[in-house]
Each structure stands twice: as C-alpha cells, then as structure tokens.
C-alpha cells in the first residue's frame, strides 16, 4: 500500500482554482451550474470556486457564454499550472484521459472524474498517484450518474461486509429491453429509436454489448469487496441476441428481461472467499423491484450482512444527473482542499481472488422444441441429471409438428449448465433450442 500523505488546507475563504477538461453535454452543464450557484458552493466549501481554464479539443467551435480566454486545447499544460487546485475530467475515453489525470495527480491536483472506463482500467495506478501526492480521486459520476452508490460503498458501508451488488446500470439497454417488453417491438426497431432519441450512440457497441455496464461492475466490485477488479475480470454478455420470442418467454414465466451487473462474494465448501463480477441479460420475476425499473432509469441493490438489502434508484444518464454527481464530488474535494485532509481512497486490502465464471452458480430458463412422443421428457431430464443440474419446473405445450418444452433449473454451476445445453443440442429428441436465459432475483 502506498504511504498516504497529509496535505494542509489552503484556509477558510481561499479560492479553489478549477480546471475543467471537456465541454460536451456533461462539461457544459457542470460549467453552467458552477457559475449559477457559485455563492451556494462557496458557502458549502468554505471558499469560492473559480474555473480558471477549460480544455477542449476544438478551439474554433462556437461556445456562447464561455470566456474564450479560458479555453485551451492543451490539457496537460492546464493541469500543471500553479493556480489549479482541482481538475474535473469529463472527456471520456481511456488513453489520453489517463495521461492527463495522472499528470494532474502527480502535480498535486485533486481530480473528480465521470470516466468509468478510465477508473475500471486504471484505478490502481491513479489511486497510487493520488496517495503519493496526498490528494483526492473521486468518481461518483462514473457509476449510475446521479444515483449515489459509490459514496455509500466507500463510506456509509465501510463498517459492514457487503456480499452482493446487483443492478441495472446502463440506461440505453434498459430503454431498449423495456420497450421490447411493453410494445412487443424487436431489438432492431428499439435500437433505432434509442439512437434517434439520443440514448444510443452512432456506434452502440459499448452499451448493447455490455462493455459500459462491465466497467461499472468492475468499479462496484472493487469498492464492495476491497479487491482490485478490472473490466477484463468481468464476464460480459450483451443484449443483441434478445428476440421477441425471448420477451414472450419472459412474460410466460411472469418475468422481465434486464441487463444486469452482478457482483458477488463467493464462499466455497472450504470457506475460502472469492469475487465474481458479471454482466448479462437475465430473467427477473415481476415481483422483484428491478423488474419495474423502466425506460432509461438505473437501480442498484446492495446486500450487506448488518445493513441488509439496500436499493438505490434514479436517472442513471444524461447531462443534468451526471453533472449533479460530479458537483457533489467537487464540493467534497474542494472542502478538503480548503480545510485540509482527504477523503477515502482505494481500499484493496482483502485482495480476494477472482472466481472462474464457470464456478459461479446461477439458474437457467431453457426453451426448446422437441419431438412429441413418449419418453422425450425422460430423455431430456436425464441430460440435466447427468450434469448434476436439478429441475425446478417443466412446462410442455403442443406444437403443430412437435412440442415445446420450457425448463427452469435450480441453482447450479455455470459450467454444468453450459455443458447441459451443449448435450441437449446433440440429443435426437431436441429439434431446436430457441432460448437460453439466466434467471436472477
């Protein structure tokens, strides 16, 4: 662990110089609120905030109401200036922001960022730099925008033992899946609408393939289990393959389909602990609170030994909500700059191993077409039994040229369930497997 330094405060009434990196939707909203609420922020912090420089990629772009003297396309020079105390990074991406944020931290500047990909990939390096300089690195806005979940995991639950964090942390995919469920539309139709409404980017891969949620899952798991978890440690599946038939199967099971980030503390038969972090679409029972999270909203469940089950819900995307989370961090960090001291940094003392995804237990909902003849159910059931997978419910319906068999399993190891599905595909009695979806909640 890097030795943490104490940095004395500037003193009550002293100005905190701010560098804003990025002037997109979030950056513009942060700047507007800093200017409009300057007196309120000064009262909360103990001294005024002053934006002394703004780094942008295109200096020729019109920016009404922004002092052109403050604009620069040289972020590295800006964060190195002696009159800068606090850096707000809302550029996005990984490589260039990493270079600039590292330079800022090493120069003794505290940093507030909304960049989940950066934190998921380089939290260890950035946190070490912050410790070496005795400054803060805050990133509440990196997960679920305005929903306060990073802070509670870092501070409020620091005296508890968190066992699971599960939730909907990507608004774009939730909008698409919710609309598919309520309107009966296809994935392609709803992706097109999400793009038109601005929920999805021109290249939606980060959202629909689960990578955005995976970065957030890595951050949540790291905080919850005091263990370094990177985006590469997260088993990730997206929603591109979810069909109208899957949605109908969910309705028949009195469930909905949600893209979930699931972070768990696992304990094996010998009492050894490990950590699992996954992102995948799953069936959620209609009775579960996550099933009613609609449109682009996010919700996160935290289960701790003493606190029990906690739920955080709200708007997880957009300029306003993200700016709100950024400014919450700005107030906390600026107060530390004025009064001295630091907020909590990275805690990885537990250093638990990352579990193999095949050893994680879950349940499956398998929808298949089979021959309509005597003995088929026994053949199918024997495949499950051979792999050590117990059946919870089986539903059979007649089709024109066969039968439909819907199986819901009890909890079993992922590798056993995967092997079961593979062997079912080789069974002569099984004509097609239409859908395989995990079940949670």
BAPA-251850 format. One record per residue (C-alpha): y, x, z; residue in three letters. Coordinates in pm, 1 decimal. Last residue first. Layout:
north,east,up,resn
Y,X,Z,ALA
...
This chain:
north,east,up,resn
-1230.6,-3366.5,-827.5,UNK
-1390.4,-3184.2,-1116.0,UNK
-1623.2,-3261.5,-1406.8,UNK
-1698.4,-3024.6,-1693.1,UNK
-1716.3,-3154.7,-2047.4,UNK
-1997.4,-3135.2,-2302.8,UNK
-1960.0,-3374.9,-2595.2,UNK
-2140.0,-3493.6,-2905.7,UNK
-2472.7,-3319.2,-2857.1,UNK
-2675.9,-3414.0,-3161.6,UNK
-3028.2,-3524.0,-3263.6,UNK
-3198.2,-3440.6,-2933.0,UNK
-3570.3,-3526.6,-2948.7,UNK
-3650.4,-3201.1,-3129.1,UNK
-3507.4,-2996.1,-2839.3,UNK
-3322.3,-2684.0,-2957.9,UNK
-2979.7,-2827.8,-2873.4,UNK
-3110.7,-2918.9,-2527.6,UNK
-3201.2,-2554.0,-2473.3,UNK
-2838.1,-2443.0,-2527.4,UNK
-2710.9,-2722.3,-2301.3,UNK
-2942.8,-2611.9,-2021.1,UNK
-2849.1,-2246.6,-2061.9,UNK
-2481.6,-2339.1,-2020.2,UNK
-2562.8,-2541.6,-1708.4,UNK
-2759.3,-2255.4,-1556.9,UNK
-2479.4,-2007.2,-1635.8,UNK
-2220.9,-2238.3,-1477.1,UNK
-2407.8,-2263.4,-1151.2,UNK
-2488.6,-2615.1,-1039.9,UNK
-2309.0,-2920.0,-899.8,UNK
-2491.9,-3244.2,-969.3,UNK
-2520.8,-3345.3,-1331.0,UNK
-2382.0,-3636.6,-1529.6,UNK
-2593.2,-3738.1,-1828.8,UNK
-2497.3,-3973.1,-2111.4,UNK
-2775.3,-4059.2,-2356.4,UNK
-2701.8,-4242.9,-2679.0,UNK
-2998.2,-4386.6,-2866.0,UNK
-3139.4,-4383.3,-3215.5,UNK
-3063.6,-4510.3,-3563.5,UNK
-2835.3,-4806.2,-3498.4,UNK
-2752.0,-4695.1,-3143.7,UNK
-2888.4,-4815.9,-2808.6,UNK
-2728.5,-4704.2,-2485.9,UNK
-2865.8,-4485.0,-2207.3,UNK
-2690.6,-4382.1,-1886.3,UNK
-2816.4,-4104.6,-1657.6,UNK
-2663.8,-4023.7,-1317.7,UNK
-2678.4,-3734.9,-1069.6,UNK
-2920.3,-3503.4,-1245.6,UNK
-3023.0,-3178.3,-1076.3,UNK
-2996.9,-2845.6,-1260.8,UNK
-3253.7,-2577.6,-1178.3,UNK
-3290.2,-2461.3,-1538.1,UNK
-3640.2,-2609.2,-1573.5,UNK
-3513.9,-2936.0,-1421.1,UNK
-3244.7,-2980.4,-1685.1,UNK
-3496.6,-2927.8,-1962.6,UNK
-3743.2,-3162.3,-1786.9,UNK
-3484.5,-3440.1,-1783.0,UNK
-3450.9,-3424.8,-2161.3,UNK
-3825.6,-3452.2,-2215.8,UNK
-3856.3,-3733.3,-1957.1,UNK
-3574.3,-3926.3,-2125.5,UNK
-3743.9,-3887.4,-2461.6,UNK
-4080.2,-4022.5,-2336.7,UNK
-4088.3,-4348.0,-2533.3,UNK
-3870.2,-4357.2,-2841.0,UNK
-3507.6,-4389.6,-2944.5,UNK
-3444.8,-4037.0,-3061.8,UNK
-3141.7,-3876.8,-2901.8,UNK
-2764.3,-3865.3,-2939.6,UNK
-2584.0,-3673.0,-2666.5,UNK
-2300.9,-3697.3,-2410.4,UNK
-2317.1,-3434.1,-2136.2,UNK
-2085.1,-3455.3,-1832.3,UNK
-2126.8,-3130.4,-1642.8,UNK
-2072.7,-3027.9,-1280.2,UNK
-1942.9,-2698.4,-1139.3,UNK
-2059.9,-2390.4,-954.2,UNK
-1924.1,-2044.7,-1036.1,UNK
-2190.3,-1777.9,-1091.9,UNK
-2146.3,-1776.3,-1469.3,UNK
-1776.4,-1713.8,-1420.4,UNK
-1852.9,-1375.5,-1264.5,UNK
-1657.4,-1362.1,-941.1,UNK
-1352.9,-1139.4,-899.9,UNK
-1398.6,-912.6,-598.5,UNK
-1174.7,-963.2,-293.4,UNK
-886.7,-721.4,-236.0,UNK
-802.9,-878.8,101.6,UNK
-486.8,-663.8,145.3,UNK
-331.1,-786.9,-177.8,UNK
1.0,-918.2,-46.7,UNK
292.9,-887.1,-289.4,UNK
634.2,-909.4,-126.9,UNK
777.4,-1131.9,143.4,UNK
1158.8,-1149.6,152.6,UNK
1371.3,-851.1,222.9,UNK
1627.9,-725.4,472.3,UNK
2005.6,-705.9,467.9,UNK
2269.3,-973.2,522.2,UNK
2441.9,-974.7,182.9,UNK
2148.3,-856.0,-30.1,UNK
1908.6,-1074.9,167.2,UNK
2134.0,-1375.0,106.5,UNK
2137.3,-1285.1,-264.1,UNK
1755.9,-1295.3,-269.5,UNK
1732.2,-1637.5,-106.5,UNK
2012.0,-1788.8,-317.0,UNK
1871.1,-1640.1,-638.2,UNK
1522.6,-1768.9,-557.6,UNK
1650.3,-2126.1,-533.2,UNK
1853.2,-2055.2,-845.5,UNK
1542.3,-1973.0,-1047.5,UNK
1362.9,-2284.7,-922.4,UNK
1653.7,-2508.2,-1022.5,UNK
1685.7,-2329.4,-1356.9,UNK
1323.3,-2418.6,-1429.8,UNK
1384.7,-2785.9,-1348.1,UNK
1700.2,-2800.3,-1562.1,UNK
1579.2,-2606.7,-1864.5,UNK
1246.6,-2783.6,-1904.1,UNK
900.4,-2765.2,-1751.4,UNK
690.5,-2860.7,-1450.0,UNK
852.9,-3187.2,-1354.0,UNK
706.9,-3284.0,-1019.2,UNK
413.2,-3278.6,-782.2,UNK
292.4,-3056.2,-498.5,UNK
-16.6,-3178.6,-311.7,UNK
-152.1,-3049.7,19.9,UNK
-507.8,-3077.3,149.9,UNK
-590.2,-2943.7,496.0,UNK
-327.6,-2743.6,684.5,UNK
-584.5,-2562.0,901.0,UNK
-850.0,-2456.1,648.8,UNK
-633.5,-2470.5,337.6,UNK
-666.7,-2683.3,23.5,UNK
-380.9,-2665.7,-226.2,UNK
-342.1,-2926.3,-498.0,UNK
-90.8,-2867.5,-779.0,UNK
80.4,-3127.5,-995.8,UNK
265.8,-3099.5,-1325.4,UNK
451.9,-3358.1,-1531.8,UNK
470.4,-3352.5,-1911.9,UNK
344.5,-3709.0,-1964.3,UNK
130.5,-3838.8,-1678.1,UNK
-19.8,-3726.9,-1348.0,UNK
-236.2,-4031.2,-1268.5,UNK
-568.1,-3844.9,-1289.7,UNK
-442.1,-3577.4,-1050.5,UNK
-438.6,-3827.8,-762.2,UNK
-818.1,-3879.1,-785.9,UNK
-942.3,-4239.7,-808.5,UNK
-949.2,-4223.1,-1189.2,UNK
-1213.4,-3951.5,-1160.6,UNK
-1114.5,-3621.6,-1328.0,UNK
-1302.5,-3499.8,-1634.5,UNK
-1225.9,-3140.6,-1721.9,UNK
-1034.0,-2928.4,-1971.0,UNK
-1047.4,-2556.3,-1882.8,UNK
-862.1,-2286.3,-1688.7,UNK
-1045.1,-2064.4,-1442.8,UNK
-983.5,-1838.4,-1142.5,UNK
-1270.2,-1731.0,-916.0,UNK
-1245.5,-1516.5,-605.9,UNK
-1518.2,-1354.9,-397.1,UNK
-1646.0,-1378.1,-40.9,UNK
-1973.0,-1247.1,102.7,UNK
-2146.4,-1484.0,347.0,UNK
-2497.5,-1380.4,244.7,UNK
-2558.4,-1706.3,59.3,UNK
-2237.0,-1658.6,-139.3,UNK
-1882.8,-1759.5,-43.9,UNK
-1630.8,-1849.0,-313.7,UNK
-1252.9,-1871.5,-275.1,UNK
-1135.7,-2086.4,-560.9,UNK
-862.5,-2104.3,-824.0,UNK
-880.7,-2392.3,-1072.6,UNK
-620.3,-2443.2,-1344.7,UNK
-693.1,-2776.5,-1503.0,UNK
-645.7,-2926.5,-1848.0,UNK
-690.2,-3296.0,-1780.6,UNK
-938.0,-3557.0,-1908.3,UNK
-941.3,-3899.5,-1744.8,UNK
-1217.0,-4080.4,-1558.5,UNK
-1390.0,-4417.4,-1523.3,UNK
-1701.6,-4267.5,-1685.3,UNK
-1656.4,-4496.6,-1986.6,UNK
-1292.9,-4387.2,-1999.2,UNK
-1399.5,-4023.3,-2009.0,UNK
-1646.3,-4094.8,-2289.8,UNK
-1364.7,-4263.5,-2483.6,UNK
-1149.3,-3953.9,-2438.6,UNK
-1432.7,-3732.2,-2556.5,UNK
-1481.7,-3955.9,-2862.1,UNK
-1108.5,-3924.2,-2940.6,UNK
-1168.1,-3551.6,-2951.7,UNK
-1097.3,-3251.8,-2729.6,UNK
-1167.9,-2937.5,-2933.7,UNK
-810.0,-2803.0,-2928.9,UNK
-785.8,-2842.4,-2549.2,UNK
-800.1,-2485.8,-2423.0,UNK
-1052.4,-2261.7,-2248.2,UNK
-978.2,-1965.9,-2021.0,UNK
-1184.7,-1773.9,-1765.4,UNK
-912.3,-1593.8,-1569.2,UNK
-958.5,-1222.6,-1494.9,UNK
-757.5,-1121.0,-1803.9,UNK
-456.4,-1307.7,-1664.2,UNK
-462.1,-1075.7,-1365.2,UNK
-585.8,-1136.1,-1010.1,UNK
-484.1,-895.2,-729.9,UNK
-612.9,-1039.5,-405.6,UNK
-428.6,-1198.3,-115.2,UNK
-631.0,-1517.6,-177.1,UNK
-355.9,-1773.2,-231.9,UNK
-95.5,-1540.7,-381.6,UNK
-324.6,-1369.2,-631.5,UNK
-494.4,-1698.6,-716.1,UNK
-160.6,-1867.3,-785.3,UNK
-37.4,-1583.0,-1006.3,UNK
-360.5,-1567.7,-1205.6,UNK
-361.6,-1946.7,-1244.0,UNK
-5.9,-1929.8,-1380.2,UNK
-104.8,-1675.8,-1644.0,UNK
-411.3,-1887.8,-1727.9,UNK
-196.8,-2200.6,-1769.4,UNK
7.7,-2027.4,-2038.2,UNK
-310.1,-1895.4,-2201.1,UNK
-482.3,-2236.0,-2218.8,UNK
-543.9,-2257.6,-2592.7,UNK
-309.5,-2558.2,-2619.5,UNK
-17.3,-2391.5,-2441.3,UNK
-9.9,-2030.5,-2559.2,UNK
-133.6,-2139.4,-2902.3,UNK
148.7,-2385.2,-2972.7,UNK
310.9,-2179.8,-3251.7,UNK
608.2,-2396.2,-3350.9,UNK
647.1,-2451.8,-2976.5,UNK
526.9,-2766.6,-2800.4,UNK
728.5,-3000.0,-2576.5,UNK
1017.3,-3006.1,-2824.4,UNK
983.5,-3373.7,-2916.5,UNK
871.0,-3289.4,-3271.0,UNK
616.7,-3039.4,-3140.6,UNK
474.5,-3291.8,-2894.1,UNK
454.5,-3545.7,-3176.1,UNK
259.8,-3307.0,-3399.2,UNK
30.7,-3217.6,-3108.4,UNK
-20.6,-3588.2,-3046.8,UNK
-136.6,-3658.7,-3400.4,UNK
-361.1,-3351.4,-3412.5,UNK
-528.4,-3442.1,-3082.4,UNK
-604.1,-3793.9,-3198.9,UNK
-440.2,-4113.5,-3076.6,UNK
-604.2,-4369.1,-2846.3,UNK
-266.2,-4459.2,-2702.5,UNK
-317.4,-4414.4,-2326.5,UNK
-582.4,-4140.6,-2333.4,UNK
-452.8,-3944.6,-2632.4,UNK
-102.9,-3975.6,-2485.4,UNK
-215.4,-3830.3,-2152.5,UNK
-402.8,-3549.2,-2327.2,UNK
-99.3,-3447.7,-2535.3,UNK
153.3,-3473.8,-2252.0,UNK
-80.2,-3283.3,-2018.9,UNK
-119.0,-3012.6,-2279.4,UNK
256.7,-2967.0,-2309.0,UNK
325.5,-2988.3,-1934.9,UNK
105.3,-2697.3,-1831.6,UNK
27.9,-2650.6,-1461.5,UNK
-214.3,-2932.0,-1385.2,UNK
-384.3,-2842.7,-1060.2,UNK
-628.7,-2670.3,-835.7,UNK
-576.2,-2420.9,-554.0,UNK
-874.6,-2366.6,-327.0,UNK
-975.8,-2196.0,-3.0,UNK
-642.3,-2104.3,153.5,UNK
-666.3,-1948.5,499.4,UNK
-355.0,-2012.9,708.7,UNK
-76.4,-1802.2,860.8,UNK
84.4,-1719.9,524.9,UNK
74.6,-2089.9,435.8,UNK
451.1,-2150.3,463.4,UNK
548.2,-1808.1,329.4,UNK
387.9,-1681.2,10.1,UNK
178.5,-1989.1,-68.1,UNK
465.6,-2220.9,24.6,UNK
709.8,-2017.6,-185.8,UNK
488.1,-2008.6,-496.1,UNK
434.1,-2385.4,-484.5,UNK
783.7,-2534.7,-500.9,UNK
776.0,-2758.7,-810.6,UNK
1093.6,-2683.5,-1007.5,UNK
917.7,-2482.5,-1280.0,UNK
538.1,-2521.3,-1248.3,UNK
466.9,-2149.0,-1198.0,UNK
701.6,-1868.2,-1308.6,UNK
1000.5,-2048.5,-1155.5,UNK
911.0,-1923.7,-805.0,UNK
930.0,-1561.9,-925.0,UNK
1094.3,-1335.8,-663.9,UNK
1099.7,-953.4,-664.0,UNK
1311.4,-828.6,-373.5,UNK
1439.9,-478.4,-297.7,UNK
1335.5,-185.9,-78.2,UNK
1333.6,61.0,-367.0,UNK
971.0,172.7,-329.2,UNK
865.1,-181.1,-242.2,UNK
1026.4,-324.8,-557.8,UNK
857.2,-59.5,-772.8,UNK
520.5,-137.9,-613.8,UNK
577.2,-508.1,-677.9,UNK
650.5,-440.4,-1045.4,UNK
337.2,-232.4,-1095.0,UNK
109.0,-477.8,-914.9,UNK
266.3,-786.4,-1072.3,UNK
215.2,-650.8,-1425.5,UNK
11.4,-895.7,-1634.7,UNK
44.2,-1219.1,-1437.3,UNK
406.0,-1140.2,-1348.4,UNK
503.4,-1072.6,-1710.5,UNK
321.5,-1377.3,-1845.5,UNK
479.9,-1596.6,-1577.0,UNK
837.4,-1496.1,-1662.0,UNK
1078.2,-1703.2,-1451.9,UNK
1227.6,-1391.2,-1295.4,UNK
1446.8,-1302.2,-997.3,UNK
1501.6,-928.6,-952.3,UNK
1656.7,-716.5,-677.1,UNK
1836.1,-404.3,-800.5,UNK
1756.4,-62.1,-654.8,UNK
1754.0,135.2,-980.7,UNK
1373.9,134.8,-974.2,UNK
1382.1,-243.3,-962.3,UNK
1620.7,-267.3,-1259.0,UNK
1427.5,-17.3,-1470.2,UNK
1102.7,-201.5,-1396.5,UNK
1267.3,-529.6,-1497.2,UNK
1392.4,-378.9,-1823.8,UNK
1063.6,-219.6,-1929.8,UNK
857.7,-521.2,-1824.8,UNK
1099.2,-753.3,-2007.3,UNK
1039.4,-547.3,-2325.8,UNK
659.7,-559.4,-2303.7,UNK
591.8,-906.8,-2167.0,UNK
752.1,-1207.6,-2330.8,UNK
1023.6,-1427.7,-2184.2,UNK
1395.6,-1355.4,-2161.7,UNK
1469.8,-1533.7,-1833.8,UNK
1534.5,-1231.5,-1611.2,UNK
1794.6,-1268.8,-1334.8,UNK
1906.8,-927.8,-1203.1,UNK
2075.9,-880.9,-865.6,UNK
2303.2,-603.8,-734.8,UNK
2499.5,-506.5,-1048.0,UNK
2828.7,-319.1,-997.5,UNK
2660.9,21.9,-1024.1,UNK
2537.0,-48.3,-1376.8,UNK
2169.9,23.9,-1449.5,UNK
2083.8,-340.3,-1519.9,UNK
2343.9,-351.9,-1799.1,UNK
2238.3,-27.1,-1963.7,UNK
1881.7,-150.7,-1995.5,UNK
1992.9,-492.8,-2120.2,UNK
2179.5,-351.0,-2418.5,UNK
2266.8,-650.0,-2637.8,UNK
2581.0,-717.9,-2437.9,UNK
2792.8,-1017.0,-2344.3,UNK
3039.4,-1012.4,-2055.0,UNK
3344.8,-954.5,-2272.3,UNK
3244.8,-1255.0,-2481.5,UNK
3322.6,-1486.9,-2186.3,UNK
3090.8,-1782.7,-2237.8,UNK
3247.0,-2128.1,-2292.5,UNK
3105.3,-2168.6,-2641.9,UNK
2830.0,-1920.0,-2729.2,UNK
2840.2,-1856.5,-3105.1,UNK
2564.3,-1615.2,-3218.0,UNK
2703.1,-1279.4,-3329.8,UNK
2581.1,-1093.0,-3019.2,UNK
2215.8,-1167.1,-3095.4,UNK
1951.8,-1047.4,-2846.3,UNK
2143.6,-1142.1,-2534.1,UNK
2222.3,-961.5,-2208.5,UNK
2481.7,-1121.9,-1983.7,UNK
2705.0,-916.3,-1753.9,UNK
2915.0,-951.2,-1442.6,UNK
2793.2,-1288.4,-1318.0,UNK
2963.6,-1308.2,-978.4,UNK
2801.2,-1453.6,-668.4,UNK
3021.5,-1507.2,-364.5,UNK
2934.0,-1420.8,-3.9,UNK
2743.2,-1565.8,288.9,UNK
2460.5,-1698.7,72.6,UNK
2478.0,-2071.3,138.8,UNK
2857.8,-2081.3,146.0,UNK
2888.1,-1866.3,-167.6,UNK
2636.4,-2089.3,-345.6,UNK
2835.7,-2401.6,-265.3,UNK
3161.1,-2241.5,-387.3,UNK
2999.3,-2124.2,-712.4,UNK
2851.8,-2463.2,-796.4,UNK
2991.0,-2507.7,-1148.9,UNK
2972.6,-2139.2,-1242.1,UNK
2621.2,-2070.9,-1116.7,UNK
2510.5,-2406.8,-1254.3,UNK
2631.5,-2329.6,-1604.6,UNK
2484.5,-1978.1,-1601.2,UNK
2142.0,-2104.7,-1492.4,UNK
2152.4,-2376.0,-1759.8,UNK
2232.4,-2122.9,-2032.3,UNK
1952.6,-1896.3,-1913.0,UNK
1698.7,-2177.9,-1911.0,UNK
1769.6,-2304.8,-2262.5,UNK
1816.1,-1955.1,-2406.0,UNK
2069.0,-1708.7,-2277.8,UNK
1856.1,-1415.1,-2164.9,UNK
1907.6,-1144.5,-1904.2,UNK
2170.4,-1245.2,-1649.2,UNK
2316.9,-959.4,-1446.8,UNK
2463.8,-1055.1,-1108.5,UNK
2706.0,-878.4,-876.4,UNK
2690.2,-1003.2,-517.4,UNK
3038.2,-1020.5,-366.1,UNK
3094.6,-928.3,-1.1,UNK
3192.2,-1203.8,243.3,UNK
2931.2,-1114.4,502.0,UNK
2804.1,-758.5,464.5,UNK
2648.9,-545.9,191.1,UNK
2314.2,-563.4,369.0,UNK
2103.5,-266.3,471.8,UNK
1790.9,-187.7,264.1,UNK
1469.6,-146.4,460.4,UNK
1196.2,37.1,275.3,UNK
837.0,-66.7,222.0,UNK
570.1,203.4,203.0,UNK
344.8,130.2,-91.4,UNK
0.0,0.0,0.0,UNK
